Amino acid sequence: MEKTVKTTCPYCGVGCGVIATVTDTGAVSVKGDPDHPSNYGRLCSKGAALAETIDLDGRLLHPQIDGRRAGWDEALDRVAEKFAEAIAEHGPDSVAFYVSGQLLTEDYYVANKLMKGFIGSANIDTNSRLCMSSSVAGHRRAFGSDTVPGTYEDLELADLVILTGSNLAWCHPVLYQRLAAAKASRPGMNVVLIDPRRTMTADLADLHLALRPDTDVALFVGLFAHLVANNAVDQNYVAAHTAGFAETFAAASNMSFAEVLEQTGLPAMQLREFYRLFTTTDKVVTCYSQGVNQSSSGTDKVNAILNCHLATGRIGRPGMGPLSLTGQPNAMGGREVGGLANMLAAHMALESADDRDRVQRFWQSPAIADRPGLKAVDLFQAVAEGRIKALWIMATNPVVSMPDADAVEAALKACPFVVVSDILMDTDTTRHADVLLPSLGWGEKDGTVTNSERRISRQRNVLDAPGEARADWWQLAEVARRMGFKDAFAYGAPVQIFQEHAALSAFENAGERDFDIGACSDIDRQTYDALSPFQWPRPAGSTPAEQRFFADGSFYHADGKARFIAIEPVACDRTDTAYPFTLNTGRIRDHWHTMTRTGKSPRLSAHIAEPFAELHPRDAMELGVGNAGLLEIESPRGTVIVRALITERQARGSIFVPMHWNDQFSAKARVDVLVPPIVDRISGQPASKNVAVAARRFKAA
Ligand code: SF4
């Protein structure tokens, strides 16, 4: 019998609603959900091709130990025994989980609870560290909480939309469609793109600021100084709702217009026009994504943007405010449960003794992590140095996606015990697993995800689990029970986990934190199954409502005031004579992450069939490489060989290579082998967009 369910796309952070249908012959089709408030029926190419990516070719269908098929009991016993052994011999910080924004909130919750409350370490980090952790750090510095104030609707209500470090057209395509439709219907709306590359998003922009890499801080600090100099600061708002203005102005006062021009390399006319638009437009939304976050100054970039919105009081009102766009489908859900090494659960603070005590009492746990664990880059370095004796990787492929990818692979080879939970048998990462656990894929999973505008949606299963595949939360709970933590992990269904997660969000100081979904703390199975997408917060007794934060000027620092952050831009040109090009890594329209799913669709692969290096025609001429000729790109960490794509969309001296291709699709194309493990000092997010490299025409030996 035909079955239709409403579910959510598993790719980007837009979080589009999908209607999936499976016929009695097993054929699956998808279409956009017209009732979902994030996409209103739209889907992009990746979402529309979901049905082409769910066949069982290459699926991991049974647990494996050392490459041989094993039963679940044996595999789970082995994992529990090895983790317990490492903890007994070397302490709780000798084990780690590396998880993913692909996990559902329920999976994430159980992983975080096991590591922080029962093992007693905070060594759980996630590939979301590579995605938006600088935004989290920036929000917490400015607002006292990791809160995204606005909604997608603000993009349609704004008179000026600034897209900085965001190729919205390719990386959040349905939001781009919403913005393009709004712009078409409102001729007065302006769009400014800030990006060293002239991406496809530039086609929608009225003004494209092709600044030098990593000079966004100078641009926004200069804007702050300009707002002050032109009496554009909302003095009443600043006095009533903020702190730190004077220090921030003092730090910004060195950033003259001429200095901004010098640092960014922008034409004066363009810079003047950008500052004029921001100064004179009331309804301004600034969207930022990986181009801001994936930087050694990512957190400062975020705060430089937030400073300008706070100075003008443009935050939390319709059509106004900063809007961080997450890359992954459930990066936000991971933040809610504290699935990062420096966070607790329910937006509580690991550094707060009161919060730790509260969470421990709620969980009735034997321990609670009392200091931050290892963030992604440090975590794999600790593995390489032998400090991590047992590592569990879930739903991610770090051998392709982490910076210094060859070193990550070497670390996994050297690690005494590696568990990988995945849907595929053979990825660059599963090859290094001692124990492989088969997980559920999209269409089989059941739980919740949260998108960039704080909207919680259900992912529902339309297909039965293949082979012996089981949910990630189940795997974690079974290992926890085998480690002796029976009662706290006696979950029978995801609804029980969601209910507990909601109850924790409202435990004791309900209403004092931004993240409170107490209205769901007694949710029953039927209501969970029927749950419509809703935005948090949703405290007990409330009904679903579209909400913005901070409209009343009240923030989450103890005094209720937001903080300006004084920022000194630092020079970040990393090139030298040996490595004279700046490499920028990123995404293309039709592939997702390391292509383990989108690589299955011929239709998606037809858009761009091969990895490539985009470079300017004059650079190509000087290197003696023609279009589609092979280019060898080298950093001190490794080499890749890809075809040249010669285009004026790329600035001189810079090269763009997509991050998707792995060694299964194309030899020598894992661009992350080139990226050094340089991170933002506050967030720990790697700087994947400003890498000094050499380039030459490839000559076969
Ligand atoms: Fe999926 Fe993002 Fe495309 Fe929406 S925009 S269909 S969430 S990939």
Residues whose N, C-alpha, C, O or C-beta is under 5 A from the ligand:
A	BS01	SF4	C9 Y11 C12 V14 G15 C16 L43 C44 K46 G47 H172 P173 V174
